Structure formats: C-alpha cells, structure tokens
Amino acid sequence: MGYLWQPPRDVIQEANVTRFMERIGVKSYADLVRKSISDYRWFWWNLPEWLGVEWFREPRELVDLSRGPEWARWYVGGRINLSYNVLDRPVRMGLGHLEAFTWVGEDGAVRRFTYRELLDEVSRFANFLLEEGVRPGDVVAIYGPMAPESIVAMLAAIRVGAIAAPIFSGFAAPAVAERLRMSEAKVLVTFDGYLRRGRRVLLKPEADKAVRMAGRPERVVVVRRLGSDVPWDDDRDVWYHNAVSGKRPSAEPVEVDAEHPALLLFTSGTTGKPKGAVISHAGALLQPAKEHYFNLDIKPGWEQPGDRLWWITDLGWMMGPWQVIGAQFLGASHLVVEGAIDYPDSDRVWRLIQDFRVTHFGFAATVARILKRITPRGYEKYDLSSLRVFGNTGEPIDPDTWMWVVREVGEERRPMINLSGGTEIFGCFVLPSPVVPLKPSTLWGPGLGMDVDVVDDAGRPVRGSVGYLVARKPAPSMTRGLWRDPERYIKTYWSRFPGLWFHGDLALIDEDGYWFILGRADDVIKVAGKRIGPAEVEAAVNEHAAVAESACVGVPHEVKGEVIACFVILKQGYEPSGRLADEIKRLVAERLGKPFTPEYVVFVDDLPRTRSGKIMRRVIRAAVLGQPLGDVTTLENPEAVERVREAAQRAGLARGS
C-alpha cells in the first residue's frame, strides 16, 4: 500500500466528529458517511439541528423532487437568513466579544473585527442599501479584494434579502462588465485600489470602465484603501465611509425562503460567457458549516475559542465566501490577507501563521509547491505550534508536495484535508476528516451526505481505473440552475449522464477504496487511445530531484492522436539540459508505463497561474498550439504565457501564434 498517514490518537479523541459519532452511536467515520448517504433523508433533515441552525420558521418537508433531481427544492416551508446565522446568532450566544476576523494589509496594517463590531457595521451598510431601494432579489455586486468592507457588503446584501455577487478583484473591465450585465446589479461596491507586491493596484478606474460598458449600476460605493485620487461621478459614486456614517447599527434581517438566493457566484468558462451559480440561503449556510465542523475540525467558539482559519483565496472565488460563512457560523475566527504570499519576503506565510496563531491553513496545491521551492526549510524559524490542520483545493496535489506538507511542515501530526467540489455546489463532493488514515494526495472519499460515484463513458461505476466524478443525488447547496440560463444548466451538468450530475472532474477509486481527483475531464490526455489525467503525469515528473513544479498537457500527433508535453520549472541549482529532459522522460515511463513517456520536456521559468496559485493548463495548451487563449483575466502573471510560447517554439513544439 505504500505510505499511509495515521491520525494521532489525541487528534482522533478530540475531533468534533468523534464526539458526534459517540452521541449518535456510530462506530467509525466510514460508517457515518455510508449512513449519511444511504439514509439520505435522516442526514439532511437532522443536520440543521445538529449544527444549531436557527430558523425563523421550521421547514415542513426536507426536499421536493417533483420536477426531478435537477430542480430539487430543499427545506420546503422553512424561513431563514444566512446573515443572521453568522452574525446575530453568535452575538446572541455570548460571543460578541470574540474576533470574527482579522485583516492584514500587505503594508503591515491590521484591522480586527469582533462579532459585535461586525454586526453593527453590516447593519449600517444594510440600512444604506435599504435607503438605496435595494429589495429582496436585487443583486449587489462586490468588485474588491478580500477585505473587511467586501465581507460587510456581502453579509449586508444577504441580510436585506438581496443577492451578493462577489467579482474577482483581478478581473479587467470587460470581465467585470459582463458580470454586471448578466446580474443586472443594482449597486456595485468597489475600492480605490489595494496593494499587491508593493504596487498600488488602482481598481476604481477599471470599475468605471466596466460600468460604462455594462450601462449599470446607477450607484457605486467606493472603499478608500489607498487614499488615491480616482475618477469620480458625483451623481453615481459615494464613499463607503459616507454611506455608513450616521446609519443605525441595527437592521432586522429579512426572513426569506430557504431556497431564496444568497449568492451569485460566476465561474469562468474556457469559451463563452461565464456561468452564474445561484446558491440558496440554506445551501450556502449548511455546506460550509458541515465541512468546517466535521471535516476541518474547527472548534465552535462557544466550546473552545481561538480557532482561526486562513484560506489563501479571494472573495470572488468560492473559497472566500465559504471561509467567511463556515468559520463565522461556528463562532470561530478567520484571517483575511491582502497581497501576495511571498511579498515583502518569502517567509510571509509562516510569519502570519505564527503571529496570528492560525490553526487551519488552506491553499491551492501550487501555493504549497511555491512555498516548498522558495522556503523549503523556512518554516523551521517560526512557531507553528498553533497549526492543527492543512487544507488543499482547486487542483490535485502531487504526492511529493503532499508529503512535504504532511511529513515535514506537519510533522506527521497534522492532517491534510484535501478537498474537491466546486463553485456550483458551494462546497465539496469528496474530502476526508481528521480521524481517517490517508494515502499521499488522496481525498479519502465522499463527503457527508454526498452520494457521489466514479463512472465510465457509459455511466457504469468503475474501480481501479480513471472515470468521471458524478453525483447520484442532489444536495442542498447545488446551484439553483444557472443564472437566467436553465438550458445551459441542464446541458452542462445533467445531459452527459441522464439522471446524474456530471461534475467534469476525472477521478479514480483505487484498490483500497481511496479516492483521487486527477484534474478536469477537459484536460484529459489521450495517447494512442489511452486516457490519463495530467495530475498523474505531473506527480511522476515532480518526483525528480531537480523539478520544482510542472504542468503537462496533450498536444496533437499525427500517429498517436496526442502526445504528452511537460513544462517544467527547475529548482535552484539545476540547469536545463537534454540529459535532464531524458531523465524526466525515463522517470515518467517507469512510473506510468512507456506509452505515457512525454514526447516533450520544455524547461520554463514560470507557468501561467491564477492569483490563488492554480496553474492554467488550458492556457498553456492554447498558447503552444496558437489557439485563442480564452478568458485570461484571472491570471496573476500573464507575461508567463509568452514565455511558455517562446520556450515551446525553441523546443520545436509551438504551432504559431
């Protein structure tokens, strides 16, 4: 079986899920997962009570499937408000003095918000929105970084029954405009700018362009972060501090149906307009709360104050709202950080974990690989004793990086909660808990209440070979269609395998029952008819002592259909050479078989990646083949695209531009 991480006895004994299983009489976590799936109604009906959700009116029925699983309606008759549950509820429980979150600026500035202070600020902005005529069902767009005012705007919009639509702060004007148009936003909240790698990134000018292009909204609220001079429209724009000034620090939450939309989260497609995932109040509350409590093992503030979650993300990505909602529902704390992980120096991550006593640290795999490359032993200088749990999402994590995090940084005491799901379900399909043994890179298996499977091209379950991740039953957090596009919703998720949700990920369940995610199905490489996920190839490449990071894609071949091209970043001290390329090819052949020997090994100094660290394989492939790049507004380092293209040309691989 190879290496198997075993949870320490004290981790098992002190875990939330252990106490829960003792209370309900279930012997093991695997048994609990099986029961939550087989006795589906038992699990989802009781979950709100187990977690402590507060309803304004209790639901009378769990789920209405009369229109089919595609259009499931959950907690029928229930009245609720998500903002109330993550603000008023903790305050009413006596936690008003505890920190809801702490914000750290790239320049070292620190702002702390207790639950009482946050509730007051959210209420003030909610009253401003009401004065602006914002009503239930209206959209409030938020184009800004992970910052206090962004969180306030999101929770205030939800409080008044509006729909919060966070937009990634790295988007350029055309991408923002498309989202403003699609959502028909009534109010836009943005910033004068923010700091990134020591630069002042001006956001208001981009917001103005987007508003002009979209023809909406008529009200723009601007947060003053930099104090920079920005363009101004006296009839449209208002400073955030003026908007909340003089407003009452109390605003009753609007009671809405459990199915009422709370979040509109846009996901970028490779082509065409973005997809708008519509997440309900009940779904947006239950899924993060469940995963934070049972899987991340975040201790509720009323039981053990002090837990603090930091996930490296942006409010415009699913994990931003997921962090806010899950941590605050439990009365815990979370950390919000401006800027890059390696600025002003490479030790920033470890110093922040030490200084702010982070207990739960989450990232994309590429972030871990970057840390491994730039500070392979840097963490040893810092006190990381507060840290209890790691998390990974966004892309598969290779075994070498997984082992570095778990064995070296984690000292084999801290579990790796490797999780995978998506914006469209506002949470996870597969993830472990801290009480189960783990193989390197595994996600262990299904999440609680998540009836998922791996199937072949005919929709038949497969074990021991690569297949497609599907869901056999809906869950409360699944998107309620796609924003004003029901046909696209059915085509995207329900038409590939009728009656099953097709998530678009390649997955594998091995001979021991451990689950692995191998990348997106549209990234799959087919060599002479043999299918393989890029993550498998990259895991083999990254085993080489000289390799810091890699990205592998399929490129056309007149005989084999496709061959594998690997783009490799070397560790410091190693130089590109034909000998090194041959060694990497031989290593892949040894690990995966000769048919999967890379045709090309191309050495590069950088790879195109998003701000959260996710490598964009589709952009690499398009650059190499001279195809349209699609949406690249999410890239942190767009200059890397041209470097990849040039390196591919030197290797005789690029097909044009």
C-alpha positions, 0 to 999 in steps of 0.5 A: 500500500505504500505510505499511509498517514495515521491520525494521532490518537489525541487528534482522533479523541478530540475531533468534533466528529468523534464526539458526534459519532459517540452521541449518535452511536456510530462506530467509525467515520466510514460508517457515518458517511455510508449512513449519511448517504444511504439514509439520505433523508435522516442526514439532511433533515437532522443536520440543521439541528445538529449544527444549531441552525436557527430558523425563523420558521421550521421547514415542513418537508426536507426536499421536493423532487417533483420536477426531478433531481435537477430542480430539487427544492430543499427545506420546503416551508422553512424561513431563514437568513444566512446573515443572521446565522453568522452574525446575530446568532453568535452575538446572541450566544455570548460571543460578541466579544470574540474576533470574527476576523482579522485583516492584514494589509500587505503594508503591515496594517491590521484591522480586527473585527469582533462579532459585535463590531461586525454586526453593527457595521453590516447593519449600517451598510444594510440600512444604506442599501435599504435607503438605496431601494435595494429589495429582496432579489436585487443583486449587489455586486462586490468588485474588491479584494478580500477585505473587511468592507467586501465581507460587510457588503456581502453579509449586508446584501444577504441580510436585506434579502438581496443577492451578493455577487462577489467579482474577482478583484483581478478581473479587467473591465470587460470581465467585470462588465459582463458580470454586471450585465448578466446580474443586472446589479443594482449597486456595485461596491468597489475600492480605490485600489489595494496593494499587491507586491508593493504596487498600488493596484488602482481598481476604481478606474477599471470599475468605471470602465466596466460600468460604462460598458455594462450601462449599470449600476446607477450607484457605486460605493467606493472603499478608500484603501489607498487614499488615491485620487480616482475618477469620480461621478458625483451623481453615481459614486459615494464613499463607503465611509459616507454611506455608513456614517450616521446609519443605525447599527441595527437592521432586522434581517429579512426572513426569506425562503430557504431556497431564496438566493444568497449568492451569485457566484460566476465561474469562468468558462474556457469559451463563452460567457461565464456561468452564474451559480445561484446558491440558496440561503440554506445551501450556502449556510449548511455546506460550509458549516458541515465541512468546517465542523466535521471535516476541518475540525474547527472548534465552535467558539462557544466550546473552545475559542481561538480557532482561526482559519486562513484560506489563501483565496479571494472573495470572488472565488468560492473559497472566500465566501465559504471561509467567511460563512463556515468559520463565522457560523461556528463562532470561530475566527478567520484571517483575511490577507491582502497581497501576495504570499511571498511579498515583502519576503518569502517567509510571509506565510509562516510569519502570519501563521505564527503571529496570528496563531492560525490553526487551519491553513488552506491553499491551492496545491501550487501555493504549497509547491511555491512555498516548498521551492522558495522556503523549503526549510523556512518554516523551521524559524517560526512557531507553528505550534498553533497549526492543527490542520492543512487544507488543499483545493482547486487542483490535485496535489502531487504526492511529493508536495503532499508529503512535504506538507504532511511529513515535514511542515506537519510533522506527521501530526497534522492532517491534510484535508484535501478537498474537491467540489466546486463553485456550483455546489458551494462546497465539496463532493469528496474530502476526508476528516481528521480521524481517517488514515490517508494515502499521499494526495488522496481525498479519502472519499465522499463527503457527508451526505454526498452520494457521489460515484466514479463512472465510465463513458457509459455511466457504469461505476468503475474501480481501479481505473480513471472515470468521471466524478458524478453525483447520484443525488442532489444536495442542498447547496447545488446551484439553483440552475444557472443564472437566467440560463436553465438550458445551459444548466441542464446541458452542462451538468445533467445531459452527459449522464441522464439522471446524474450530475456530471461534475467534469472532474476525472477521478479514480477509486483505487484498490483500497477504496481511496479516492483521487481527483486527477484534474478536469475531464477537459484536460484529459490526455489521450495517447494512442487511445489511452486516457490519463489525467495530467495530475498523474503525469505531473506527480511522476515528473515532480518526483525528480530531484531537480523539478520544482513544479510542472504542468503537462498537457496533450498536444496533437500527433499525427500517429498517436492522436496526442502526445504528452508535453511537460513544462517544467520549472527547475529548482535552484541549482539545476540547469536545463539540459537534454540529459535532464529532459531524458531523465524526466522522460525515463522517470515518467515511463517507469512510473506510468508505463512507456506509452505515457513517456512525454514526447516533450520536456520544455524547461520554463521559468514560470507557468501561467497561474491564477492569483490563488496559485492554480496553474492554467493548463488550458492556457498553456495548451492554447498558447503552444498550439496558437489557439485563442487563449480564452478568458485570461483575466484571472491570471496573476502573471500573464507575461508567463504565457509568452514565455511558455510560447517562446520556450515551446517554439525553441523546443520545436513544439509551438504551432504559431501564434 
